[in-house]
Amino acid sequence: MIIHSIVPDDLIYEGIESLKAPEELTHQGHLMQVEHLTNGRARIIRLLSCDLAPYLDPAFAPGQIITIQSE
């Protein structure tokens, strides 16, 4: 990626070290990427399922909070 900017690189990339990669998990039979929160909860970032039904279900919309079981 090329960034053409007058803003110094230090400001553009500030805080990039603290970013966490999303984790993939299967919840209710659907593969998705999530961001872990506290108390066994996670926020859905993206559905990766090939099944089309969960894309129409608002419970699996990006941004929804789900409860996950600890392994």
N, CA, C, O and CB atoms as a CASP TS submission, in Angstrom:
PFRMAT TS
TARGET T0000
AUTHOR 0000-0000-0000
METHOD Language model
MODEL 1
PARENT N/A
ATOM      1  N   MET     1       0.845  -1.160   0.000  1.00  0.00           N
ATOM      2  CA  MET     1       0.000   0.000   0.000  1.00  0.00           C
ATOM      3  C   MET     1       0.898   1.232   0.000  1.00  0.00           C
ATOM      4  O   MET     1       1.887   1.291   0.730  1.00  0.00           O
ATOM      5  CB  MET     1      -0.965  -0.007   1.213  1.00  0.00           C
ATOM      6  N   ILE     2       0.549   2.200  -0.813  1.00  0.00           N
ATOM      7  CA  ILE     2       1.296   3.450  -0.889  1.00  0.00           C
ATOM      8  C   ILE     2       0.404   4.562  -0.366  1.00  0.00           C
ATOM      9  O   ILE     2      -0.738   4.712  -0.802  1.00  0.00           O
ATOM     10  CB  ILE     2       1.772   3.747  -2.350  1.00  0.00           C
ATOM     11  N   ILE     3       0.934   5.344   0.575  1.00  0.00           N
ATOM     12  CA  ILE     3       0.193   6.470   1.123  1.00  0.00           C
ATOM     13  C   ILE     3       0.916   7.743   0.705  1.00  0.00           C
ATOM     14  O   ILE     3       2.080   7.948   1.051  1.00  0.00           O
ATOM     15  CB  ILE     3       0.062   6.370   2.684  1.00  0.00           C
ATOM     16  N   HIS     4       0.218   8.597  -0.040  1.00  0.00           N
ATOM     17  CA  HIS     4       0.762   9.887  -0.436  1.00  0.00           C
ATOM     18  C   HIS     4       0.152  10.924   0.494  1.00  0.00           C
ATOM     19  O   HIS     4      -1.016  11.282   0.347  1.00  0.00           O
ATOM     20  CB  HIS     4       0.461  10.213  -1.951  1.00  0.00           C
ATOM     21  N   SER     5       0.932  11.407   1.447  1.00  0.00           N
ATOM     22  CA  SER     5       0.412  12.330   2.442  1.00  0.00           C
ATOM     23  C   SER     5       1.524  13.227   2.961  1.00  0.00           C
ATOM     24  O   SER     5       2.699  12.861   2.952  1.00  0.00           O
ATOM     25  CB  SER     5      -0.243  11.567   3.596  1.00  0.00           C
ATOM     26  N   ILE     6       1.128  14.405   3.412  1.00  0.00           N
ATOM     27  CA  ILE     6       2.091  15.287   4.058  1.00  0.00           C
ATOM     28  C   ILE     6       2.174  15.006   5.553  1.00  0.00           C
ATOM     29  O   ILE     6       3.013  15.576   6.252  1.00  0.00           O
ATOM     30  CB  ILE     6       1.718  16.749   3.817  1.00  0.00           C
ATOM     31  N   VAL     7       1.305  14.130   6.038  1.00  0.00           N
ATOM     32  CA  VAL     7       1.290  13.754   7.449  1.00  0.00           C
ATOM     33  C   VAL     7       2.457  12.800   7.706  1.00  0.00           C
ATOM     34  O   VAL     7       2.653  11.861   6.935  1.00  0.00           O
ATOM     35  CB  VAL     7      -0.077  13.094   7.848  1.00  0.00           C
ATOM     36  N   PRO     8       3.237  13.017   8.767  1.00  0.00           N
ATOM     37  CA  PRO     8       4.368  12.135   9.062  1.00  0.00           C
ATOM     38  C   PRO     8       3.921  10.687   9.314  1.00  0.00           C
ATOM     39  O   PRO     8       2.839  10.437   9.844  1.00  0.00           O
ATOM     40  CB  PRO     8       5.133  12.659  10.277  1.00  0.00           C
ATOM     41  N   ASP     9       4.778   9.751   8.921  1.00  0.00           N
ATOM     42  CA  ASP     9       4.480   8.329   9.098  1.00  0.00           C
ATOM     43  C   ASP     9       4.178   7.979  10.546  1.00  0.00           C
ATOM     44  O   ASP     9       3.338   7.119  10.810  1.00  0.00           O
ATOM     45  CB  ASP     9       5.639   7.489   8.604  1.00  0.00           C
ATOM     46  N   ASP    10       4.853   8.635  11.492  1.00  0.00           N
ATOM     47  CA  ASP    10       4.631   8.344  12.909  1.00  0.00           C
ATOM     48  C   ASP    10       3.173   8.577  13.310  1.00  0.00           C
ATOM     49  O   ASP    10       2.626   7.831  14.122  1.00  0.00           O
ATOM     50  CB  ASP    10       5.552   9.204  13.775  1.00  0.00           C
ATOM     51  N   LEU    11       2.555   9.592  12.752  1.00  0.00           N
ATOM     52  CA  LEU    11       1.154   9.862  13.076  1.00  0.00           C
ATOM     53  C   LEU    11       0.210   8.907  12.359  1.00  0.00           C
ATOM     54  O   LEU    11      -0.811   8.504  12.916  1.00  0.00           O
ATOM     55  CB  LEU    11       0.800  11.296  12.720  1.00  0.00           C
ATOM     56  N   ILE    12       0.543   8.549  11.144  1.00  0.00           N
ATOM     57  CA  ILE    12      -0.317   7.640  10.377  1.00  0.00           C
ATOM     58  C   ILE    12      -0.373   6.263  11.027  1.00  0.00           C
ATOM     59  O   ILE    12      -1.444   5.670  11.150  1.00  0.00           O
ATOM     60  CB  ILE    12       0.185   7.517   8.931  1.00  0.00           C
ATOM     61  N   TYR    13       0.788   5.758  11.444  1.00  0.00           N
ATOM     62  CA  TYR    13       0.859   4.401  11.976  1.00  0.00           C
ATOM     63  C   TYR    13       0.840   4.349  13.494  1.00  0.00           C
ATOM     64  O   TYR    13       1.153   3.309  14.074  1.00  0.00           O
ATOM     65  CB  TYR    13       2.094   3.726  11.473  1.00  0.00           C
ATOM     66  N   GLU    14       0.484   5.440  14.148  1.00  0.00           N
ATOM     67  CA  GLU    14       0.433   5.475  15.601  1.00  0.00           C
ATOM     68  C   GLU    14      -0.603   4.478  16.127  1.00  0.00           C
ATOM     69  O   GLU    14      -1.761   4.492  15.708  1.00  0.00           O
ATOM     70  CB  GLU    14       0.110   6.895  16.092  1.00  0.00           C
ATOM     71  N   GLY    15      -0.175   3.626  17.038  1.00  0.00           N
ATOM     72  CA  GLY    15      -1.074   2.654  17.652  1.00  0.00           C
ATOM     73  C   GLY    15      -1.268   1.373  16.865  1.00  0.00           C
ATOM     74  O   GLY    15      -2.055   0.521  17.275  1.00  0.00           O
ATOM     75  N   ILE    16      -0.575   1.210  15.746  1.00  0.00           N
ATOM     76  CA  ILE    16      -0.771   0.015  14.922  1.00  0.00           C
ATOM     77  C   ILE    16      -0.304  -1.257  15.633  1.00  0.00           C
ATOM     78  O   ILE    16      -0.788  -2.350  15.341  1.00  0.00           O
ATOM     79  CB  ILE    16      -0.029   0.166  13.599  1.00  0.00           C
ATOM     80  N   GLU    17       0.640  -1.107  16.568  1.00  0.00           N
ATOM     81  CA  GLU    17       1.143  -2.276  17.302  1.00  0.00           C
ATOM     82  C   GLU    17       0.079  -2.868  18.225  1.00  0.00           C
ATOM     83  O   GLU    17       0.116  -4.059  18.534  1.00  0.00           O
ATOM     84  CB  GLU    17       2.380  -1.894  18.120  1.00  0.00           C
ATOM     85  N   SER    18      -0.857  -2.049  18.659  1.00  0.00           N
ATOM     86  CA  SER    18      -1.865  -2.525  19.606  1.00  0.00           C
ATOM     87  C   SER    18      -3.066  -3.182  18.928  1.00  0.00           C
ATOM     88  O   SER    18      -3.938  -3.715  19.614  1.00  0.00           O
ATOM     89  CB  SER    18      -2.339  -1.379  20.457  1.00  0.00           C
ATOM     90  N   LEU    19      -3.127  -3.155  17.603  1.00  0.00           N
ATOM     91  CA  LEU    19      -4.239  -3.788  16.895  1.00  0.00           C
ATOM     92  C   LEU    19      -4.129  -5.301  16.989  1.00  0.00           C
ATOM     93  O   LEU    19      -3.041  -5.864  16.868  1.00  0.00           O
ATOM     94  CB  LEU    19      -4.271  -3.345  15.421  1.00  0.00           C
ATOM     95  N   LYS    20      -5.247  -5.944  17.201  1.00  0.00           N
ATOM     96  CA  LYS    20      -5.286  -7.402  17.281  1.00  0.00           C
ATOM     97  C   LYS    20      -5.961  -7.957  16.028  1.00  0.00           C
ATOM     98  O   LYS    20      -6.945  -7.402  15.538  1.00  0.00           O
ATOM     99  CB  LYS    20      -6.035  -7.870  18.563  1.00  0.00           C
ATOM    100  N   ALA    21      -5.426  -9.038  15.529  1.00  0.00           N
ATOM    101  CA  ALA    21      -6.035  -9.689  14.372  1.00  0.00           C
ATOM    102  C   ALA    21      -7.318 -10.394  14.815  1.00  0.00           C
ATOM    103  O   ALA    21      -7.346 -10.984  15.895  1.00  0.00           O
ATOM    104  CB  ALA    21      -5.044 -10.699  13.711  1.00  0.00           C
ATOM    105  N   PRO    22      -8.371 -10.347  14.011  1.00  0.00           N
ATOM    106  CA  PRO    22      -9.601 -11.036  14.394  1.00  0.00           C
ATOM    107  C   PRO    22      -9.393 -12.544  14.410  1.00  0.00           C
ATOM    108  O   PRO    22      -8.598 -13.082  13.640  1.00  0.00           O
ATOM    109  CB  PRO    22     -10.742 -10.671  13.438  1.00  0.00           C
ATOM    110  N   GLU    23     -10.114 -13.214  15.293  1.00  0.00           N
ATOM    111  CA  GLU    23     -10.015 -14.667  15.412  1.00  0.00           C
ATOM    112  C   GLU    23     -11.176 -15.315  14.668  1.00  0.00           C
ATOM    113  O   GLU    23     -12.297 -14.807  14.689  1.00  0.00           O
ATOM    114  CB  GLU    23     -10.005 -15.104  16.901  1.00  0.00           C
ATOM    115  N   GLU    24     -10.905 -16.425  14.020  1.00  0.00           N
ATOM    116  CA  GLU    24     -11.958 -17.176  13.345  1.00  0.00           C
ATOM    117  C   GLU    24     -12.490 -18.232  14.298  1.00  0.00           C
ATOM    118  O   GLU    24     -11.717 -18.922  14.962  1.00  0.00           O
ATOM    119  CB  GLU    24     -11.436 -17.826  12.032  1.00  0.00           C
ATOM    120  N   LEU    25     -13.814 -18.360  14.365  1.00  0.00           N
ATOM    121  CA  LEU    25     -14.421 -19.410  15.171  1.00  0.00           C
ATOM    122  C   LEU    25     -15.745 -19.808  14.563  1.00  0.00           C
ATOM    123  O   LEU    25     -16.315 -19.089  13.742  1.00  0.00           O
ATOM    124  CB  LEU    25     -14.608 -18.953  16.627  1.00  0.00           C
ATOM    125  N   THR    26     -16.225 -20.961  14.976  1.00  0.00           N
ATOM    126  CA  THR    26     -17.519 -21.439  14.527  1.00  0.00           C
ATOM    127  C   THR    26     -18.513 -21.259  15.661  1.00  0.00           C
ATOM    128  O   THR    26     -18.298 -21.753  16.768  1.00  0.00           O
ATOM    129  CB  THR    26     -17.449 -22.924  14.073  1.00  0.00           C
ATOM    130  N   HIS    27     -19.599 -20.552  15.385  1.00  0.00           N
ATOM    131  CA  HIS    27     -20.641 -20.294  16.378  1.00  0.00           C
ATOM    132  C   HIS    27     -21.970 -20.696  15.769  1.00  0.00           C
ATOM    133  O   HIS    27     -22.355 -20.191  14.714  1.00  0.00           O
ATOM    134  CB  HIS    27     -20.656 -18.791  16.828  1.00  0.00           C
ATOM    135  N   GLN    28     -22.669 -21.602  16.431  1.00  0.00           N
ATOM    136  CA  GLN    28     -23.942 -22.141  15.949  1.00  0.00           C
ATOM    137  C   GLN    28     -23.817 -22.681  14.523  1.00  0.00           C
ATOM    138  O   GLN    28     -24.739 -22.552  13.717  1.00  0.00           O
ATOM    139  CB  GLN    28     -25.029 -21.064  16.006  1.00  0.00           C
ATOM    140  N   GLY    29     -22.672 -23.282  14.226  1.00  0.00           N
ATOM    141  CA  GLY    29     -22.449 -23.912  12.933  1.00  0.00           C
ATOM    142  C   GLY    29     -22.023 -22.981  11.815  1.00  0.00           C
ATOM    143  O   GLY    29     -21.947 -23.400  10.660  1.00  0.00           O
ATOM    144  N   HIS    30     -21.741 -21.718  12.137  1.00  0.00           N
ATOM    145  CA  HIS    30     -21.360 -20.747  11.114  1.00  0.00           C
ATOM    146  C   HIS    30     -19.964 -20.210  11.408  1.00  0.00           C
ATOM    147  O   HIS    30     -19.673 -19.778  12.524  1.00  0.00           O
ATOM    148  CB  HIS    30     -22.384 -19.589  11.045  1.00  0.00           C
ATOM    149  N   LEU    31     -19.104 -20.242  10.388  1.00  0.00           N
ATOM    150  CA  LEU    31     -17.746 -19.743  10.521  1.00  0.00           C
ATOM    151  C   LEU    31     -17.758 -18.223  10.421  1.00  0.00           C
ATOM    152  O   LEU    31     -18.391 -17.657   9.530  1.00  0.00           O
ATOM    153  CB  LEU    31     -16.820 -20.360   9.445  1.00  0.00           C
ATOM    154  N   MET    32     -17.043 -17.556  11.355  1.00  0.00           N
ATOM    155  CA  MET    32     -17.026 -16.096  11.374  1.00  0.00           C
ATOM    156  C   MET    32     -15.745 -15.580  11.979  1.00  0.00           C
ATOM    157  O   MET    32     -15.032 -16.315  12.662  1.00  0.00           O
ATOM    158  CB  MET    32     -18.219 -15.554  12.143  1.00  0.00           C
ATOM    159  N   GLN    33     -15.446 -14.310  11.728  1.00  0.00           N
ATOM    160  CA  GLN    33     -14.338 -13.629  12.383  1.00  0.00           C
ATOM    161  C   GLN    33     -14.932 -12.781  13.494  1.00  0.00           C
ATOM    162  O   GLN    33     -15.930 -12.087  13.300  1.00  0.00           O
ATOM    163  CB  GLN    33     -13.504 -12.756  11.371  1.00  0.00           C
ATOM    164  N   VAL    34     -14.295 -12.847  14.679  1.00  0.00           N
ATOM    165  CA  VAL    34     -14.796 -12.109  15.824  1.00  0.00           C
ATOM    166  C   VAL    34     -13.676 -11.357  16.522  1.00  0.00           C
ATOM    167  O   VAL    34     -12.498 -11.682  16.375  1.00  0.00           O
ATOM    168  CB  VAL    34     -15.484 -13.049  16.799  1.00  0.00           C
ATOM    169  N   GLU    35     -14.065 -10.350  17.280  1.00  0.00           N
ATOM    170  CA  GLU    35     -13.167  -9.608  18.156  1.00  0.00           C
ATOM    171  C   GLU    35     -13.591  -9.949  19.575  1.00  0.00           C
ATOM    172  O   GLU    35     -14.739  -9.713  19.954  1.00  0.00           O
ATOM    173  CB  GLU    35     -13.214  -8.042  17.882  1.00  0.00           C
ATOM    174  N   HIS    36     -12.676 -10.502  20.360  1.00  0.00           N
ATOM    175  CA  HIS    36     -13.011 -10.914  21.718  1.00  0.00           C
ATOM    176  C   HIS    36     -13.213  -9.711  22.625  1.00  0.00           C
ATOM    177  O   HIS    36     -12.452  -8.744  22.584  1.00  0.00           O
ATOM    178  CB  HIS    36     -11.921 -11.815  22.282  1.00  0.00           C
ATOM    179  N   LEU    37     -14.255  -9.790  23.444  1.00  0.00           N
ATOM    180  CA  LEU    37     -14.546  -8.789  24.452  1.00  0.00           C
ATOM    181  C   LEU    37     -14.348  -9.450  25.817  1.00  0.00           C
ATOM    182  O   LEU    37     -13.638 -10.451  25.909  1.00  0.00           O
ATOM    183  CB  LEU    37     -16.002  -8.210  24.291  1.00  0.00           C
ATOM    184  N   THR    38     -14.942  -8.930  26.849  1.00  0.00           N
ATOM    185  CA  THR    38     -14.810  -9.520  28.179  1.00  0.00           C
ATOM    186  C   THR    38     -15.958 -10.473  28.478  1.00  0.00           C
ATOM    187  O   THR    38     -16.979 -10.467  27.791  1.00  0.00           O
ATOM    188  CB  THR    38     -14.749  -8.428  29.240  1.00  0.00           C
ATOM    189  N   ASN    39     -15.783 -11.285  29.503  1.00  0.00           N
ATOM    190  CA  ASN    39     -16.822 -12.188  30.031  1.00  0.00           C
ATOM    191  C   ASN    39     -17.378 -13.162  28.993  1.00  0.00           C
ATOM    192  O   ASN    39     -18.586 -13.393  28.945  1.00  0.00           O
ATOM    193  CB  ASN    39     -17.956 -11.374  30.594  1.00  0.00           C
ATOM    194  N   GLY    40     -16.512 -13.728  28.171  1.00  0.00           N
ATOM    195  CA  GLY    40     -16.948 -14.739  27.204  1.00  0.00           C
ATOM    196  C   GLY    40     -17.832 -14.203  26.091  1.00  0.00           C
ATOM    197  O   GLY    40     -18.639 -14.940  25.524  1.00  0.00           O
ATOM    198  N   ARG    41     -17.686 -12.946  25.783  1.00  0.00           N
ATOM    199  CA  ARG    41     -18.462 -12.356  24.700  1.00  0.00           C
ATOM    200  C   ARG    41     -17.528 -11.956  23.565  1.00  0.00           C
ATOM    201  O   ARG    41     -16.327 -11.774  23.762  1.00  0.00           O
ATOM    202  CB  ARG    41     -19.270 -11.133  25.200  1.00  0.00           C
ATOM    203  N   ALA    42     -18.105 -11.825  22.371  1.00  0.00           N
ATOM    204  CA  ALA    42     -17.326 -11.429  21.202  1.00  0.00           C
ATOM    205  C   ALA    42     -18.210 -10.626  20.264  1.00  0.00           C
ATOM    206  O   ALA    42     -19.428 -10.802  20.240  1.00  0.00           O
ATOM    207  CB  ALA    42     -16.736 -12.666  20.476  1.00  0.00           C
ATOM    208  N   ARG    43     -17.589  -9.745  19.494  1.00  0.00           N
ATOM    209  CA  ARG    43     -18.297  -8.937  18.496  1.00  0.00           C
ATOM    210  C   ARG    43     -18.021  -9.534  17.122  1.00  0.00           C
ATOM    211  O   ARG    43     -16.868  -9.772  16.762  1.00  0.00           O
ATOM    212  CB  ARG    43     -17.854  -7.429  18.556  1.00  0.00           C
ATOM    213  N   ILE    44     -19.071  -9.770  16.364  1.00  0.00           N
ATOM    214  CA  ILE    44     -18.921 -10.317  15.012  1.00  0.00           C
ATOM    215  C   ILE    44     -18.336  -9.241  14.105  1.00  0.00           C
ATOM    216  O   ILE    44     -18.836  -8.117  14.045  1.00  0.00           O
ATOM    217  CB  ILE    44     -20.289 -10.828  14.454  1.00  0.00           C
ATOM    218  N   ILE    45     -17.278  -9.604  13.408  1.00  0.00           N
ATOM    219  CA  ILE    45     -16.670  -8.695  12.435  1.00  0.00           C
ATOM    220  C   ILE    45     -17.116  -9.053  11.022  1.00  0.00           C
ATOM    221  O   ILE    45     -17.480  -8.182  10.232  1.00  0.00           O
ATOM    222  CB  ILE    45     -15.132  -8.737  12.538  1.00  0.00           C
ATOM    223  N   ARG    46     -17.081 -10.351  10.716  1.00  0.00           N
ATOM    224  CA  ARG    46     -17.378 -10.781   9.349  1.00  0.00           C
ATOM    225  C   ARG    46     -17.834 -12.232   9.359  1.00  0.00           C
ATOM    226  O   ARG    46     -17.281 -13.054  10.091  1.00  0.00           O
ATOM    227  CB  ARG    46     -16.141 -10.605   8.430  1.00  0.00           C
ATOM    228  N   LEU    47     -18.827 -12.546   8.560  1.00  0.00           N
ATOM    229  CA  LEU    47     -19.234 -13.930   8.358  1.00  0.00           C
ATOM    230  C   LEU    47     -18.383 -14.541   7.257  1.00  0.00           C
ATOM    231  O   LEU    47     -18.108 -13.900   6.243  1.00  0.00           O
ATOM    232  CB  LEU    47     -20.742 -14.024   8.006  1.00  0.00           C
ATOM    233  N   LEU    48     -17.968 -15.785   7.464  1.00  0.00           N
ATOM    234  CA  LEU    48     -17.176 -16.497   6.468  1.00  0.00           C
ATOM    235  C   LEU    48     -17.913 -17.729   5.963  1.00  0.00           C
ATOM    236  O   LEU    48     -17.363 -18.508   5.186  1.00  0.00           O
ATOM    237  CB  LEU    48     -15.821 -16.896   7.050  1.00  0.00           C
ATOM    238  N   SER    49     -19.135 -17.905   6.394  1.00  0.00           N
ATOM    239  CA  SER    49     -19.930 -19.074   6.064  1.00  0.00           C
ATOM    240  C   SER    49     -20.298 -19.082   4.586  1.00  0.00           C
ATOM    241  O   SER    49     -20.533 -18.030   3.991  1.00  0.00           O
ATOM    242  CB  SER    49     -21.189 -19.120   6.923  1.00  0.00           C
ATOM    243  N   CYS    50     -20.347 -20.265   4.004  1.00  0.00           N
ATOM    244  CA  CYS    50     -20.784 -20.395   2.615  1.00  0.00           C
ATOM    245  C   CYS    50     -22.301 -20.496   2.517  1.00  0.00           C
ATOM    246  O   CYS    50     -22.878 -20.286   1.451  1.00  0.00           O
ATOM    247  CB  CYS    50     -20.136 -21.616   1.969  1.00  0.00           C
ATOM    248  N   ASP    51     -22.937 -20.820   3.633  1.00  0.00           N
ATOM    249  CA  ASP    51     -24.396 -20.903   3.674  1.00  0.00           C
ATOM    250  C   ASP    51     -24.966 -19.484   3.606  1.00  0.00           C
ATOM    251  O   ASP    51     -24.465 -18.592   4.290  1.00  0.00           O
ATOM    252  CB  ASP    51     -24.885 -21.646   4.968  1.00  0.00           C
ATOM    253  N   LEU    52     -25.991 -19.261   2.804  1.00  0.00           N
ATOM    254  CA  LEU    52     -26.537 -17.924   2.622  1.00  0.00           C
ATOM    255  C   LEU    52     -27.516 -17.508   3.718  1.00  0.00           C
ATOM    256  O   LEU    52     -27.727 -16.312   3.918  1.00  0.00           O
ATOM    257  CB  LEU    52     -27.217 -17.844   1.297  1.00  0.00           C
ATOM    258  N   ALA    53     -28.113 -18.451   4.429  1.00  0.00           N
ATOM    259  CA  ALA    53     -29.126 -18.131   5.434  1.00  0.00           C
ATOM    260  C   ALA    53     -28.621 -17.198   6.537  1.00  0.00           C
ATOM    261  O   ALA    53     -29.341 -16.267   6.896  1.00  0.00           O
ATOM    262  CB  ALA    53     -29.633 -19.400   6.054  1.00  0.00           C
ATOM    263  N   PRO    54     -27.415 -17.400   7.097  1.00  0.00           N
ATOM    264  CA  PRO    54     -26.998 -16.501   8.175  1.00  0.00           C
ATOM    265  C   PRO    54     -26.788 -15.050   7.733  1.00  0.00           C
ATOM    266  O   PRO    54     -26.840 -14.146   8.566  1.00  0.00           O
ATOM    267  CB  PRO    54     -25.730 -17.014   8.784  1.00  0.00           C
ATOM    268  N   TYR    55     -26.555 -14.814   6.457  1.00  0.00           N
ATOM    269  CA  TYR    55     -26.387 -13.446   5.976  1.00  0.00           C
ATOM    270  C   TYR    55     -27.691 -12.657   6.075  1.00  0.00           C
ATOM    271  O   TYR    55     -27.670 -11.429   6.147  1.00  0.00           O
ATOM    272  CB  TYR    55     -25.886 -13.452   4.532  1.00  0.00           C
ATOM    273  N   LEU    56     -28.824 -13.359   6.080  1.00  0.00           N
ATOM    274  CA  LEU    56     -30.126 -12.704   6.185  1.00  0.00           C
ATOM    275  C   LEU    56     -30.617 -12.624   7.622  1.00  0.00           C
ATOM    276  O   LEU    56     -31.619 -11.961   7.889  1.00  0.00           O
ATOM    277  CB  LEU    56     -31.143 -13.435   5.342  1.00  0.00           C
ATOM    278  N   ASP    57     -29.939 -13.279   8.547  1.00  0.00           N
ATOM    279  CA  ASP    57     -30.331 -13.304   9.955  1.00  0.00           C
ATOM    280  C   ASP    57     -29.677 -12.130  10.679  1.00  0.00           C
ATOM    281  O   ASP    57     -28.449 -12.058  10.730  1.00  0.00           O
ATOM    282  CB  ASP    57     -29.934 -14.655  10.621  1.00  0.00           C
ATOM    283  N   PRO    58     -30.464 -11.208  11.243  1.00  0.00           N
ATOM    284  CA  PRO    58     -29.879 -10.059  11.936  1.00  0.00           C
ATOM    285  C   PRO    58     -29.016 -10.444  13.141  1.00  0.00           C
ATOM    286  O   PRO    58     -28.178  -9.648  13.566  1.00  0.00           O
ATOM    287  CB  PRO    58     -30.976  -9.138  12.388  1.00  0.00           C
ATOM    288  N   ALA    59     -29.197 -11.627  13.692  1.00  0.00           N
ATOM    289  CA  ALA    59     -28.396 -12.072  14.833  1.00  0.00           C
ATOM    290  C   ALA    59     -26.933 -12.285  14.450  1.00  0.00           C
ATOM    291  O   ALA    59     -26.065 -12.282  15.323  1.00  0.00           O
ATOM    292  CB  ALA    59     -28.973 -13.360  15.407  1.00  0.00           C
ATOM    293  N   PHE    60     -26.647 -12.469  13.171  1.00  0.00           N
ATOM    294  CA  PHE    60     -25.279 -12.699  12.706  1.00  0.00           C
ATOM    295  C   PHE    60     -24.723 -11.491  11.948  1.00  0.00           C
ATOM    296  O   PHE    60     -23.718 -11.616  11.248  1.00  0.00           O
ATOM    297  CB  PHE    60     -25.232 -13.935  11.814  1.00  0.00           C
ATOM    298  N   ALA    61     -25.348 -10.351  12.075  1.00  0.00           N
ATOM    299  CA  ALA    61     -24.878  -9.141  11.388  1.00  0.00           C
ATOM    300  C   ALA    61     -23.586  -8.644  12.030  1.00  0.00           C
ATOM    301  O   ALA    61     -23.419  -8.771  13.243  1.00  0.00           O
ATOM    302  CB  ALA    61     -25.962  -8.028  11.426  1.00  0.00           C
ATOM    303  N   PRO    62     -22.678  -8.087  11.250  1.00  0.00           N
ATOM    304  CA  PRO    62     -21.456  -7.520  11.822  1.00  0.00           C
ATOM    305  C   PRO    62     -21.795  -6.473  12.875  1.00  0.00           C
ATOM    306  O   PRO    62     -22.680  -5.639  12.687  1.00  0.00           O
ATOM    307  CB  PRO    62     -20.577  -6.903  10.721  1.00  0.00           C
ATOM    308  N   GLY    63     -21.064  -6.538  13.992  1.00  0.00           N
ATOM    309  CA  GLY    63     -21.302  -5.632  15.101  1.00  0.00           C
ATOM    310  C   GLY    63     -22.130  -6.246  16.217  1.00  0.00           C
ATOM    311  O   GLY    63     -22.143  -5.732  17.335  1.00  0.00           O
ATOM    312  N   GLN    64     -22.822  -7.344  15.924  1.00  0.00           N
ATOM    313  CA  GLN    64     -23.612  -8.014  16.955  1.00  0.00           C
ATOM    314  C   GLN    64     -22.714  -8.652  17.991  1.00  0.00           C
ATOM    315  O   GLN    64     -21.631  -9.134  17.660  1.00  0.00           O
ATOM    316  CB  GLN    64     -24.524  -9.066  16.336  1.00  0.00           C
ATOM    317  N   ILE    65     -23.143  -8.663  19.231  1.00  0.00           N
ATOM    318  CA  ILE    65     -22.399  -9.281  20.327  1.00  0.00           C
ATOM    319  C   ILE    65     -22.953 -10.681  20.545  1.00  0.00           C
ATOM    320  O   ILE    65     -24.163 -10.863  20.677  1.00  0.00           O
ATOM    321  CB  ILE    65     -22.491  -8.427  21.637  1.00  0.00           C
ATOM    322  N   ILE    66     -22.070 -11.663  20.584  1.00  0.00           N
ATOM    323  CA  ILE    66     -22.470 -13.050  20.829  1.00  0.00           C
ATOM    324  C   ILE    66     -21.765 -13.561  22.078  1.00  0.00           C
ATOM    325  O   ILE    66     -20.723 -13.039  22.474  1.00  0.00           O
ATOM    326  CB  ILE    66     -22.141 -13.954  19.604  1.00  0.00           C
ATOM    327  N   THR    67     -22.341 -14.579  22.689  1.00  0.00           N
ATOM    328  CA  THR    67     -21.733 -15.237  23.841  1.00  0.00           C
ATOM    329  C   THR    67     -21.051 -16.487  23.343  1.00  0.00           C
ATOM    330  O   THR    67     -21.662 -17.306  22.657  1.00  0.00           O
ATOM    331  CB  THR    67     -22.786 -15.569  24.946  1.00  0.00           C
ATOM    332  N   ILE    68     -19.782 -16.638  23.687  1.00  0.00           N
ATOM    333  CA  ILE    68     -19.037 -17.809  23.254  1.00  0.00           C
ATOM    334  C   ILE    68     -18.664 -18.629  24.482  1.00  0.00           C
ATOM    335  O   ILE    68     -18.497 -18.099  25.580  1.00  0.00           O
ATOM    336  CB  ILE    68     -17.769 -17.402  22.446  1.00  0.00           C
ATOM    337  N   GLN    69     -18.541 -19.913  24.274  1.00  0.00           N
ATOM    338  CA  GLN    69     -18.186 -20.823  25.360  1.00  0.00           C
ATOM    339  C   GLN    69     -16.680 -20.959  25.405  1.00  0.00           C
ATOM    340  O   GLN    69     -16.031 -21.105  24.369  1.00  0.00           O
ATOM    341  CB  GLN    69     -18.861 -22.210  25.182  1.00  0.00           C
ATOM    342  N   SER    70     -16.124 -20.911  26.605  1.00  0.00           N
ATOM    343  CA  SER    70     -14.679 -21.114  26.736  1.00  0.00           C
ATOM    344  C   SER    70     -14.358 -22.575  26.527  1.00  0.00           C
ATOM    345  O   SER    70     -15.127 -23.458  26.906  1.00  0.00           O
ATOM    346  CB  SER    70     -14.169 -20.640  28.117  1.00  0.00           C
ATOM    347  N   GLU    71     -13.212 -22.818  25.919  1.00  0.00           N
ATOM    348  CA  GLU    71     -12.855 -24.198  25.562  1.00  0.00           C
ATOM    349  C   GLU    71     -12.029 -24.829  26.634  1.00  0.00           C
ATOM    350  O   GLU    71     -11.636 -25.989  26.507  1.00  0.00           O
ATOM    351  CB  GLU    71     -12.107 -24.245  24.248  1.00  0.00           C
TER
END
